[in-house]
């Protein structure tokens, strides 16, 4: 059995508690070509293994199970530092063993790790791939693509899998459009994973024709249409209560992705002295610069709480899950008399559109929201145009010409 390596920085939960959360793991060498690392997040940490593959490059993978930051290790779902070393060595032995033909699932898993290593959006991609490509428990009739060998894939197989994601409802045609839109997103991720595998000669994949010929569904995307005005936003806040009201308000004043980027925020993530809220989400960690009213709001809900307490918990004190808000949101939309298709994500769109109309600098808005100026221009073009007309009227050079007294015939 290999010797267990010691490291005072990450070996004990007490030592790890002193570390700062960050995307890059705290690594410790197990041997010259193998390292195990601790990636600390706001809700605890996970172990990461990486190994040298040549040409000054490493491959890495997040180990199954969480670090024993808050629970005793069991060697399966909760790993100590020593258990993480053992799992890392077993994983690398399996990785470096002679491999059979590459499957779609293996390519997708490697793609997710590539995204995570490059600090790109990985969680949402991983969730979609797990649900639609290699589900643990496939639903009745679900077409599973994950176990297919890439070199043997056919266009018909991929097309059948793509069509299998379509959902229909006689009462709501939007169900089909949304399912096709979602299928296009998954198809994009799968193609990216397969292309990455194809470009590695070691995988011996002869051609990419099978997936290159598969086209996405056409005209199923929809621009972000639901944007609330100030009166509608206030009505929504007024009909909401408790922790949900705080979540709605926070989403409107920050433009963060709800509930995910807000659900894990701790009291210490809000800084009244700098007027910022630190969030960690799809595009990594960032500091949102807050307005004075937002600072006052967060001061109020954080008053008297411990620094590590959740800033925006549910009424029972637990964090918001991905779908915990849906019934509350649907009820609030109905009582506030808002458009029927208003979702909690519309609050992020509202923050963007109203900030643009108020003349906010697009670069600052993009940084605050964790997006790009290109994405703002793509999805909020009509608001940008209206804002420019307003700014021109307010700030452009004027001669002071007299108003015209010419009216339309008949007036």
C-alpha positions in Angstrom: 0.0 0.0 0.0 1.3 3.5 -0.9 2.5 5.7 1.9 -0.1 8.3 3.2 1.2 11.8 2.6 0.8 14.4 5.4 0.0 18.1 4.8 -0.7 20.4 7.7 -2.6 22.9 5.4 -5.4 20.5 4.2 -5.1 17.4 6.3 -7.5 18.4 9.1 -10.9 20.1 8.9 -9.5 22.7 11.5 -6.7 23.6 9.1 -9.0 23.7 6.1 -11.4 26.0 7.9 -8.7 28.7 7.8 -8.3 28.6 4.0 -10.0 31.1 1.7 -12.6 29.7 -0.8 -11.2 29.6 -4.3 -11.6 27.9 -7.6 -8.0 26.6 -7.8 -7.5 23.7 -5.4 -4.9 23.6 -2.7 -2.7 20.8 -4.1 -0.3 18.4 -2.4 2.0 16.1 -4.4 1.6 12.4 -3.7 4.4 11.5 -6.1 6.1 13.6 -8.9 3.3 13.0 -11.4 0.2 12.8 -9.1 -1.4 15.4 -6.8 -4.5 15.5 -4.7 -6.1 18.9 -4.0 -8.7 20.5 -1.8 -11.1 22.9 -3.6 -12.8 25.0 -1.0 -16.3 26.4 -1.6 -18.7 28.4 0.6 -20.6 25.3 1.6 -17.6 23.0 2.2 -15.0 21.5 0.0 -14.3 18.6 -2.4 -11.2 16.7 -3.3 -9.5 16.8 -6.7 -7.0 14.5 -8.3 -4.6 15.6 -11.1 -1.9 13.8 -12.9 0.8 14.7 -15.4 0.1 13.8 -19.0 3.2 15.3 -20.7 4.2 18.5 -22.4 3.8 20.5 -19.1 0.1 19.6 -19.0 -2.1 18.0 -16.3 -5.6 16.3 -16.4 -7.8 16.6 -13.3 -11.0 15.2 -12.0 -13.2 15.9 -8.9 -13.4 12.9 -6.7 -16.7 11.4 -5.7 -17.9 12.5 -2.2 -17.3 15.6 -0.2 -14.4 16.5 2.1 -15.0 15.7 5.8 -15.4 19.4 6.7 -18.7 19.0 8.6 -19.2 15.2 8.7 -17.1 12.2 9.8 -15.5 10.4 6.9 -17.1 7.1 5.7 -14.8 6.5 2.7 -17.7 6.8 0.2 -19.8 10.0 0.4 -17.4 11.8 2.8 -13.7 11.5 2.4 -10.8 12.3 4.7 -7.5 13.5 3.3 -6.1 10.0 3.5 -9.1 8.4 1.8 -8.9 11.1 -0.9 -5.3 10.0 -1.6 -6.3 6.4 -1.8 -9.2 7.2 -4.2 -6.9 9.4 -6.3 -4.4 6.7 -6.7 -7.0 4.1 -7.7 -8.6 6.6 -10.2 -5.3 7.3 -11.9 -4.4 3.6 -12.1 -7.7 3.0 -13.9 -7.2 6.1 -16.1 -3.7 5.0 -17.2 -4.7 1.3 -17.7 -5.3 0.2 -21.4 -8.7 1.6 -22.3 -11.3 0.2 -24.6 -13.2 2.3 -27.2 -14.3 5.7 -25.9 -18.0 6.1 -25.1 -20.2 9.2 -25.3 -20.4 9.3 -21.5 -16.6 9.2 -21.1 -16.2 12.1 -23.6 -18.9 14.1 -21.7 -17.3 13.5 -18.3 -13.9 14.6 -19.7 -15.6 17.7 -21.2 -17.1 18.7 -17.9 -13.7 18.4 -16.2 -12.2 20.5 -18.9 -14.8 23.2 -18.4 -14.2 23.2 -14.6 -10.4 23.3 -15.1 -10.7 26.2 -17.4 -13.0 28.0 -14.9 -15.9 28.0 -17.3 -19.5 27.2 -16.6 -19.6 23.5 -15.7 -22.4 22.8 -13.2 -25.3 23.5 -15.5 -23.6 21.6 -18.3 -23.0 18.7 -16.0 -26.6 18.7 -14.8 -28.0 18.6 -18.3 -25.6 15.9 -19.5 -26.4 13.7 -16.5 -30.2 14.1 -17.1 -30.2 13.6 -20.9 -27.1 11.7 -21.9 -26.2 9.3 -19.1 -29.0 9.3 -16.6 -28.7 7.1 -13.5 -32.4 6.0 -13.8 -33.6 6.5 -17.3 -37.3 7.2 -17.7 -39.6 4.9 -19.6 -38.8 5.2 -23.3 -35.9 7.5 -22.8 -33.2 7.2 -25.5 -29.8 6.8 -23.7 -26.8 7.9 -25.7 -24.1 7.7 -23.0 -23.2 4.0 -23.5 -22.7 4.3 -27.2 -19.2 3.9 -28.6 -18.3 7.2 -30.3 -16.5 5.5 -33.3 -19.7 3.6 -34.0 -22.2 6.4 -33.6 -24.7 7.1 -36.4 -26.5 10.2 -37.3 -29.8 8.3 -36.9 -29.0 7.4 -33.3 -28.2 11.0 -32.4 -31.3 12.3 -34.1 -33.5 9.7 -32.3 -31.9 10.8 -29.0 -32.5 14.5 -29.8 -36.1 13.8 -30.7 -36.6 11.8 -27.5 -36.2 15.0 -25.5 -39.3 16.6 -27.1 -42.2 17.1 -24.7 -45.7 18.0 -25.8 -48.9 19.3 -24.2 -52.3 19.7 -25.8 -53.1 22.6 -23.4 -49.8 24.5 -23.8 -47.8 24.6 -27.0 -44.9 26.3 -25.1 -44.0 22.9 -23.6 -42.8 21.7 -27.0 -41.0 24.9 -27.8 -39.2 24.9 -24.5 -38.2 21.2 -24.7 -36.8 21.7 -28.2 -34.9 24.8 -27.0 -33.5 22.8 -24.1 -32.6 19.9 -26.5 -30.6 22.3 -28.6 -28.6 23.3 -25.5 -27.8 19.7 -24.6 -26.9 18.9 -28.3 -24.5 21.8 -28.3 -22.7 20.4 -25.2 -22.6 16.9 -26.5 -21.2 18.1 -29.9 -18.5 20.1 -28.0 -17.6 17.0 -25.9 -17.5 14.7 -29.0 -15.4 17.3 -31.0 -12.9 17.5 -28.1 -12.6 13.7 -28.1 -12.4 13.6 -31.9 -9.5 16.1 -31.9 -7.4 13.8 -29.7 -5.7 11.3 -32.0 -5.2 9.0 -29.1 -8.9 8.2 -29.1 -8.7 6.8 -32.7 -12.1 8.2 -33.7 -12.1 8.0 -37.5 -14.7 10.7 -38.4 -17.0 13.3 -36.9 -19.7 13.0 -39.6 -22.3 11.3 -37.4 -22.8 14.4 -35.1 -21.7 17.0 -37.6 -24.8 16.2 -39.7 -27.2 16.6 -36.8 -28.8 20.0 -36.9 -30.6 21.7 -34.0 -34.3 22.4 -33.9 -35.0 25.7 -35.8 -36.8 28.8 -34.5 -37.4 27.5 -31.0 -35.2 30.0 -29.1 -37.0 33.0 -27.6 -35.6 36.3 -26.5 -35.9 37.2 -22.9 -39.3 38.9 -23.1 -40.6 39.3 -19.5 -39.3 42.5 -18.0 -41.2 44.1 -15.1 -41.4 47.8 -14.5 -41.0 49.5 -11.1 -44.7 49.3 -10.2 -44.9 45.6 -11.1 -41.7 44.8 -9.2 -43.1 46.5 -6.1 -46.4 44.6 -6.4 -44.4 41.4 -6.5 -42.4 42.3 -3.4 -45.6 43.3 -1.6 -47.4 40.0 -2.1 -44.4 37.9 -1.2 -43.6 37.1 2.4 -40.8 35.9 4.7 -37.7 34.3 3.1 -39.2 34.3 -0.3 -39.8 38.1 -0.2 -36.1 38.6 0.8 -35.0 36.3 -2.2 -37.2 38.3 -4.6 -35.9 41.6 -3.4 -32.3 40.5 -3.5 -32.7 39.2 -7.1 -34.2 42.6 -8.2 -31.6 44.8 -6.5 -28.5 42.7 -7.6 -29.4 41.1 -10.9 -27.8 37.8 -9.7 -29.0 34.5 -11.1 -31.8 33.4 -8.8 -31.9 31.4 -6.7 -28.5 29.7 -7.3 -26.1 32.6 -6.9 -28.0 34.0 -3.9 -28.9 30.7 -2.1 -25.3 30.1 -0.9 -24.6 33.7 0.2 -23.5 34.1 3.8 -23.8 37.2 6.0 -20.0 37.8 5.7 -20.4 37.9 1.9 -22.1 41.3 2.2 -19.8 44.2 2.9 -21.6 47.4 4.0 -18.3 49.3 4.1 -17.6 48.7 0.4 -21.2 48.4 -0.7 -20.7 45.0 -2.3 -22.1 41.4 -2.2 -19.8 38.5 -3.1 -21.5 35.7 -5.1 -20.2 32.5 -6.6 -22.0 31.1 -9.6 -22.0 30.2 -13.3 -19.1 32.5 -14.2 -17.2 32.1 -10.9 -16.8 34.4 -8.0 -17.5 38.1 -8.3 -18.4 41.2 -6.3 -21.7 43.0 -7.1 -21.5 46.7 -6.5 -24.8 47.7 -4.7 -26.9 50.8 -4.7 -27.6 52.6 -1.4 -31.1 51.0 -1.1 -29.6 47.6 -1.7 -27.0 48.1 1.1 -29.8 49.2 3.5 -31.8 46.1 2.5 -28.9 43.7 3.1 -28.0 45.4 6.4 -31.5 44.8 7.6 -31.8 41.1 6.8 -28.2 40.4 8.0 -28.6 42.3 11.4 -27.9 40.1 14.4 -26.8 37.0 12.4 -23.5 35.2 12.7 -21.0 35.9 9.8 -21.3 32.3 8.5 -25.1 32.2 8.7 -27.1 32.1 5.4 -28.0 35.6 4.3 -31.1 34.6 2.4 -32.4 31.3 3.9 -35.9 29.8 3.5 -38.3 30.3 6.3 -37.1 27.0 7.9 -33.5 28.3 7.8 -32.3 26.0 5.0 -30.9 27.1 1.7 -33.0 27.5 -1.4 -32.8 24.6 -3.8 -33.2 24.7 -7.6 -37.0 24.4 -7.6 -38.0 25.3 -4.1 -39.3 28.7 -5.2 -41.6 27.6 -8.0 -44.9 27.3 -6.2 -44.3 30.5 -4.2 -43.4 32.3 -7.4 -46.4 31.1 -9.3 -48.7 32.1 -6.5 -47.1 35.6 -6.2 -47.3 36.2 -9.9 -51.0 35.5 -9.8 -51.7 37.7 -6.8 -49.5 40.5 -8.2 -51.3 40.3 -11.5 -48.1 39.9 -13.5 -47.7 38.3 -16.9 -48.4 34.6 -16.6 -45.0 33.5 -17.9 -43.1 35.6 -15.3 -40.5 33.4 -13.7 -38.0 34.1 -11.0 -35.3 34.5 -13.7 -37.4 37.5 -15.0 -36.1 39.4 -12.0 -32.6 39.2 -13.4 -33.9 40.4 -16.7 -35.8 43.2 -14.9 -32.7 44.4 -13.2 -30.8 44.5 -16.5 -33.5 46.3 -18.5 -34.3 48.8 -15.8 -30.6 49.5 -15.2 -30.0 50.1 -18.9 -33.0 52.4 -19.1 -31.6 54.4 -16.2 -28.3 54.9 -18.1 -26.0 52.4 -16.3 -22.7 51.8 -18.0 -22.9 48.5 -19.9 -19.4 47.3 -18.8 -20.2 47.8 -15.1 -23.6 46.2 -15.6 -22.0 43.2 -17.3 -19.4 42.8 -14.5 -22.1 43.1 -11.8 -24.3 40.5 -13.5 -21.5 38.1 -14.4 -22.1 38.3 -18.2 -20.7 40.0 -21.2 -21.5 43.2 -23.0 -22.2 41.1 -26.1 -24.9 39.1 -24.2 -26.5 42.4 -23.0 -26.6 43.8 -26.5 -28.0 40.5 -27.8 -30.9 40.2 -25.3 -31.6 43.8 -24.2 -31.1 45.6 -27.5 -34.4 47.5 -27.4 -33.7 48.8 -23.9 -30.2 49.9 -25.0 -31.7 51.8 -27.9 -34.3 53.5 -25.7 -31.5 54.4 -23.2 -29.4 55.9 -25.9 -32.2 58.1 -27.2 -32.9 59.3 -23.6 -29.2 60.1 -23.1 -28.9 61.9 -26.4 -32.0 64.0 -25.5 -30.6 64.8 -22.0 -27.0 65.4 -22.8 -26.5 66.2 -26.5 -25.7 69.8 -27.7 -28.8 71.9 -28.2 -29.1 75.3 -30.0 -32.2 76.4 -28.2 -34.2 76.6 -31.4 -37.8 77.8 -30.9 -40.5 75.1 -30.9 -42.4 74.7 -34.1 -45.9 76.1 -34.2 -46.8 74.0 -37.3 -49.4 71.5 -36.6 -51.0 68.7 -38.6 -53.9 69.6 -40.9 -57.2 69.6 -39.0 -55.7 70.2 -35.6 
